[in-house]
Amino acid sequence: MTLLMAVTLPEIPNVPVPGDVPPYPEHLTGTFTGGFGEQTCRSCHFDYDLNPDAGRLAVSGMPERITGGETLEILIRLEREQLGRGGFQLSARYADGKQAGSFEVGDNDRTMFSNATSESVEYIQHSPGGSEPLGEHETSWTITWRAPQSLAGPVTFHIAANAANGDQSEFGDFIYTEEITAAIAPDR
């Protein structure tokens, strides 16, 4: 007598199977800035430690102090050898986790607002076309942030970025994070 037994293997989330479409082929869905207890992109791209030495995430255009109503043009730059794709997500919040100011996407086709996130906090990130490198080992994005007319306190910007190898898997990618806090400028 031959006995046949069916075995069901558990599904392992986010592990690519040949022919599978990656979970976020062009942009991420959710919140991954690393701020206020959020995960970072490393929750899926887990091969390497956070903020490895080789490579760099640089954020410019954020002063140490901000004034109400001020508009900032923020440049996010990601560099790494063998950069095949790049991505980022950024938020701006007060110490209590509430939204601070507002982002503007403008005419830029490299950035977009994140979908499937809390309606009370804005997340701006790379768009599908915005993950393409702009140079051999680098990519960048420019965004605009406007401070509210009346600031409730210092503003903390959390950013996470993925210097990906471009193979559309969770493996071989390097994740960088940055936290920048801008204090309220004194009244003049």
Beta strands, then each sheet from edge to edge (+ up, - down):
strand 1: 56-60
strand 2: 65-66
strand 3: 71-79
strand 4: 85-93
strand 5: 102-104
strand 6: 111-113
strand 7: 124-126
strand 8: 138-146
strand 9: 155-164
strand 10: 174-184
sheet 1: 1+ 3- 8+ 5-
sheet 2: 2+ 10+ 9- 4+ 7- 6+
end
